[in-house]
Amino acid sequence: MPYRKRPAVVLGAAALTLLLGACAGQAGTLQGGQQPASPDTGLDRFYGQKLAFKPCDPKLPPGAPAVEAECARLKVPLDYRNPQGQQAEIALLRVPARGKNPIGSLLLNPGGPGFPGTDHAALTAAAWAKSPITERFDLVGFDPRGVGASKPALDCYTDAERDRDAKLSSIPAGLDDWTKQETRRLLQQCAERSGGKQVLTHVGTRDVARDMDVLRQALGDEKLSFAGTSYGTRLGAVYAEMFPKKVRALVLDGAMDPLVGTHERRVQQAAGTQAAFERLAASCATEKDCPLGTDPKRATKAFQKLVRPLIDKPARTSDGRGLTFEQAVEGVTAALYSKAMWPVAIAGIAELEAGKGDSLLKLRDSYHGRTADGVYPDSLEATLAINCLDEERHTPKQETAMNRAWFKAAPFTDHGRPVKEARDGCEQWPVKPTLGYPYATGIKGLADTLTVSVTGDAITPHEGGINLAKELGGSLLTVEGEQHGALLAGNACVNEAVAAYLIDLKSPAEGARCKL
């Protein structure tokens, strides 16, 4: 994502829905369907485990329908090359199917990487309370290794450090850049607070895909049915690459492009957020007293004039924390996830024009998951650590070039100061990245998949959805709208297409479109 203090992350449907409510593995990967559960791998005890589900109370936003859920924990090896070594525990939440003839389990992932899937499963069950999907499937959410209630959990900063804009990314460089010493300190404190360096080396997407296959077996499903949003599309695509013959159905919503590397994708995100900001500005210009002015072409400069002074003097807020430049830009970007949030951001910009930062700080806090009493979840720290294994590792020269390209593509985020040298926060990580680019290409024996892609998605541009569908040889549902992802949008057209695919394996016709 766009900022110095914010990881390059794509939030999923659960995080987006909560935001709306609040403000309005490694080398040697198994390929080609090879199954890891064979007598000589030492993994039989993991694939053969029985899950002990017990009733539990999920966290739901105010006003959401109640759901009956049950929770359990899945044991997996921390290192699949050493199944006799340290274990991890994956937190699970299941909402049983409403009907008497269930097809099986539908695994869910909300995005991130780093966002928990347990609460997401409950939220999805509430949103789909009357859907045929919840009648025919047990909805199963899991907190990926290192995330949420799973153990060990990733943790890099204290709440106080997070309030002080703890560094989670190099974007945008030029204000408070990581030094080499700080990247060493980052590794040290993440390791100390997360259970050791060995944990940091085994939280990549390929490790999580293997966990998903163990979970599939433990749930009693011969093949996997999965629905993932944002980063969840990467996870689903990597599972398809590693276990193609174990796929029954994949719904991939708000797709990450498997063909582009870190630099290109982040610059594409920058361009997407800038385009969304300009559309927000055009909408604002039609209203009386728009704080960005009546000419959308000048909106970026108007916004820069308001937020750049915050670098030296934060805007006052009622809680005394103040609103910094990074927080103001993050708050506006939070609203770019959905057109429904644009009025909130515009009101916040108008408030900033009057010298107050409460509304934009509230948006920023919702983006980070900060509670009213100052407690942060570890989701964005997990994002940072997971990306250290998934993203391409940049030299200072490459990281600096990416940051400069970011500002060129998204000038509304530009602080106006020179970018001299940026550093990749992951440069001291104990292992090289384990994902590899491109991924999920040339897969054989894969069932039809369904990619859902919104034309005006600022976070995962529509082109990425087109590319993912093509690489998987699957179906594409194009959704006209201004929103990141569409699975929980409450759109009848999308809901019917997804239900037909998941339940009857009936894909939409070529060229199918819906409109939000």
N, C-alpha and C positions, 0 to 999 in steps of 0.2 A: 504494500500500500504506500501511499504517497510520502510518508514523512520520516524525518530523522528519528523520531521517537516511536515510530509505528512500524511493525514488521510488514514485509511484503506478503500480505495475507488476503485471502478472499473469503469473507464470511459467508456462512450458509443460511439456509432458510430459517433455522431456529434463532440464530443471532439476529437476523433481520426482523423477525416477528417480535422478538423481545424488545428490540430497539424501537419499533413502531409503537408498541404498547407503552414504553417508558416515556415517550415524548409526544405523544398525541394522546529388501535390504542390501545389503552389502555385495561385493564382487562374488561371482560364483552363483548367481541367482538361478533357481530352478526355472527352466523355460519349457515351452512347448507342451504344457499339460503334464509334465512329469510330476508324479505325486510323492510328497515327502514321507508318507506313512507306509513304510515297508519294513520288514523285520530287521534290516541291518542299519536303520537310521536312528534308532533309539527314541522315535517320536510316537510309538504306539500308545504309550501311557497317556499322552496328551490327546491324541485323536480318539482314544477310547473312554475318556472321562465322562462321567454322568453329572449333569448340572443340577444343583439343589436350589430351585427357585422358591422364594418365600415372599409373601405379600409385603409391599413397601409403598411409601407415599412419595410420588414424584413432585418435583417443583414445577408449578405452572403459573403463568402470569395471571393477574387479577381478571376475573370474568370468564376465564376459560372453562369449558365443561370438565367436570371431574372424570377421571379415568381410573379403572382398577388395574393396578400394575403389580408385577412381581419381579424381584431382583435376585441375582446370583453372581458368582464370580467364576471366571474361566482361568485355568492355569496354562501358561505357555512358557517355553524356554526364553530367557532373555536373549540368548545367542543360539540360533538354530543350528550352528555348526558345533555347538557343545550342549546337547540337550540334557546332559547330566549335571550341568552347572546351575547357575543362579536362575531362579524363575521369576516371572512377572505374573501379576494377577489383573485380569481385565474385568472391569465393572460392567454388568449387564442389566438392562431393564427390558422386560417384555410385557406388552399389552396383548393378552390373548385374543384370538379372533372371536368376533361376536356370533358367528354362525356355527352350525353343527358339522359343517363339511369343509374344514380348512384345507387349503392347498399346502401350506407349510409356513415357513418363516420368511419375512421380508426384512432384511438387514438395512439399517439406515445410517447415513453419515451426514452431518450438517455443514461440514466445511471447516475452514481454518487455514492450514492444519492447526490443530490444537484445541478445537472446540468439542465438548463432551456430547456423546450421542445418546446418553441415557435420558436426560431431560428432553432432548429432541424427539425421542420416540413417543414420550407422553404428549408433547406438544402436537406432534403429527397426528396421534390418535385422536386428540381433541379436535383438531382441524378437520379430520376426516371422519368425524363421529357417525355420519350417515352415509359414508362411502361404501360401495361394495368391496373396496380393498380391505377395510377393517373387518368386514364380514368373513372374508375368505383367507386372510393372513394374520398370523401373529406378528405384530410389529416389534422388532427387536433393535434396541439401540445399545451401542457399546461405547465406552470411553476408550479410544485407542491407547495403546501402551504409552505411558508417560503423561496421560491427559486425565483431568478430572479426578474421579474417585479410584481410578486404576492405580496400582502400585508396582514399582516406584513411580512417583509423580514428578514431573519436571517443575523446577522452581529456580528462579535466578535473582529476584529482587524482593525487597521488603515493600510493604504498602507505602511507607514513607518515601522510599526511593521512586516508586511509581508515581506518587503525587508530584515529585520533583522532575517529572519527565525523564525517567530512566531510559537509557538508550536501548532501543529495540531494533533499529535499522539504521543504515547509513543515509537514508533519504529524508530530507534534503541535506546534503553536505554543505559546509560553509559556515555553520553557526557554532556547533560544538562537536567537532569531529572526534571519532575514536582515535586514540593514539595506540601505538603498538603495545604499550604497557597496559592500557585499558582492555585491549582484546585478550591479553593474558589473564587479567583479573576477571573478565567475563567468564572465561572457561573455568577458572578456579572456583568462582562463587556458584556457577551453575552446577558444577560437579559436587561441591560440598553440600548444596541444598537439595540435590536430586538423587543422591545415593552413589555417587562416584562416577569417574570417567567412563567406566564400562557401560553405564546406563546411557550416557550421551552418545555412545557409538551404535546403539541398537534401537533407535526410535524413528527410523526412516520409513517411508511408505512401503518399501518392499518387505520390511519386517511386519508391518501392520497387515499387508495382504496375506502373509502366511498365517497370522493370527486369525484372519477372517476364515481361512480354510479350515483351521482347527475348530473354530466356532460353528461353521456350517455342519461339520460332522457331529459335533457335540449336541447340536440341536436336532439331529436326526434327518437332515435334508440331504438327499442324494446330490442335488445341484443347488447352486446359489441363486436366490432372487435378491436384488439389491437396488436401493434408490439412494443416490448421493447427489449433493448440491455443491457447487464450487469446487473446493479441494476434493470433495467426495467424488467428483468425476475423475480426478487423477487416480484416486484410490481404486475406484471401480475399473478403470482402464488398465491399471497395473495388475489387478487380480486377473482380468481377462487375458493379459499377456502371459502370466505365470501359470494359470490354471484354466485354459480355454475350454476344456471338455467338462469342466465342473460348473459352467455358467448356464443357468436356466433363463434368466432375464436380468438386464441391467437398464435402469433408468438413470440417465446422466444429465443433470439439470444445471445450467450455467457453467458451461464446459471450460476447463483449462485446456489450452491447445497443446497437444502432445508433440508437436513438431518444432516449437520455438523454445530456445534456451532462455536463461534468466534475463539477460540484457534486453532482448527483443520483447519478451512478454511484459516486463515491467514498464518499458517505454510504451507499449500498446495500452497498458493500464492507465498510464499518464494521459495519453491521448483520449482515452475513453472518459476519464474523469473530467478533463478539460471540456470535452464536447457536452457532457452532462451539465457542467457548471454554466456553459453558455446557453443551454436550453433553459436552465433555471433562471438565468438572467433575462432571457427573452420573455419568460412567463412573468417575472417580476416587473418588467418594463410596462406591462399592460395595466398594472395596478397604480393607484394613487400613492405618491410619496415613496416610490421604490428607492431603497437605500443604495442601489447600484446604478441609478440613473435611468433615463429613458432610451438610451442608445446601447443595446446589448454588445455592440462592438467595443464599447469603452468600459464594459463592466469589469473586466480583469484589472484594468488600471484603477478603477474606483475601489475595488476590493483590496488591492495592494496598498492603496493609500490609507485604508482603514486598519489593516492588520500589521503592516511593517513597523509602525511605531511600538507595537507590543513587544518587539525584540528587546528594546531597552526599558520599557515601562509597561508591565502587564496592566490590563484593564481591571478595574475594581469589580469584585464580586461580593455578594452578601455574606459568604462564608469566610471571607478574608484570604482565600487562596490566591485569587487573581487569575486572570486569563492570559496565557502566554501566546506568542505567535503560533507555535506548533499546535497548541490546543485549539485555537480559533480555526485554523485550517482543517484540523481533524474533525471538528464539529460540523463544519460545512460539508466535508466529504462524507461524513456519516449520512447526511441527508440525501446524498447523490445515489444511495442504494435504491431509493424508491421515490417516484414522483410524489407520492402521498406525503413525503417528508419535506418537500420543498418549502411550503409555507412556514414551517418551523424554523428552517434555516434563514429564510428571508426576515422573519421577525427577529431572529437573533442578530443578524447583521444590522438591522435598524436599531436595535438596542445598543450594539457596539458603537454605532455612529453617535449615540447619546452618551457614550463613555462607560457603559456597563457591559459585563461579560457573562452574566448568569446563564442566559439561555444557551449560548454556544458551549459553555463549560458543561452544562447538563447534557447536551448532545455528545460531547466528547466523552463524558463519564459513562454514558450508556454504551457508547462504542467500545469502551474498555471493560465494561461490566462492573464498574465501581459502585458499591452500595453507598447509601446515604451516610453510613458511619465510617466510610473510608476504607473499606475492605475490597481488595481486588482478587478476582480469580486468577489462576496461573495460566489462563488460556493463551495469552499473547507471549508469555515466556516459553510456553510449549511450542508455539508457532516458531519462535526464534530458533530453538534447538532442533526442531524437526527440519526446518529449512536449511540448517547447516548440513544436513545429510542429503536433502533433496535438490537444493539449488547448486548451480555451478559456482565454484570457489573463485573469487576474483582477486587479482593483484590490486594494489593501490591504484595503479594506472587504469585498470579496467573498471574499478569501482568509481573512480573519479569521472571517467568518460560516461558511465551509466547515469550518474547524478546530473551531469551537465545536460545529457540528452533528456532526462526527466523534465528539467526546468524548461527546456525548449518546447517539449510536448505539452506541459501543463503549467503555463506561466502564472496561473492564479495561485499556485503554491510557492512561487519564487520569492525568496526573502530579499533579493536584490544585492546580496553580498557575493564576492568572488568565491568560486569553488577551487580551492588550491589542491588539497589531497584528501580523498576519502579512503577509508579502510573498510574492508569486509569484516564485520564483527566475528565471523566464523574462522578467520585466518589461522587461529591457534588450535582449532578443533583437532582432537587426537586421531581422526581418520578422515580419509578423503570422502567426498560425496558418493552415495551409493545408488542413486536413482538412474542417472544416465539420460542423455537426450540424443535423438528423439526416443520416445518410448511408445509401447503399444502399437507397433507397426508390424505389418507382415504376419499377423496372427492367422493360424489355420485351425479350422474345426470349431469356430466360435458361433454360437447361436446368434440370432438377430438381436441387436441392441436398440435402445431408443434414446436418442439425444434430444433434449428440450432446450431450445436456445432463443433468448429474447433479443430482438433486433436492437433495442436501445440500452442494453446492459452495459453500464459504465465500467464494471469491475472485471467481467470476463466477456470481452467483445464477441459479437455474433460470429465473426470469422472463425474463432476457435471452436465453436460448436459445429460449424460446417466441416472443419478439418477433422475433428474427432469422429464424427459420424462416418466420414469417408474412410478414415484409416481403419475403423472397426468393421467397415462393410455393413453398417447398420442403418437404421431409419432415422430421419430427422423431422422433428416437429418444430416449425418456426413460429414464434410467438411475437406478435407486434406489440410493443409496449416500452415503457421506461421503468425498468425494475431489474434488480439482480436476482435471477432465478424466478421460476413460475410455479413450482410444485405446490406451495402453500398460498398461492395468490387467491384461491377461492374462485377460480375461473372455470365455468362449466365445461367449456370446450377442452381445456387442458385436462381437467379431471376425467372426462369421459375417455379421452385418448389414452391416458396413462392407465386407467382401470382396464380398458379393453386389452391393452398390451400385457399388463401384469397377470390378469386373471386368465384370459383366453389365448395369450401370446399372439394377439392380432395387432399388427403394426399399422400405423396410419398410412394412408396412400402417399405416394411420392408427391412432394410439393405441398403437403398438408400445412395449413396455417391456422392459428388462433389469434385472437385479439384481446388484450387485457382492457 
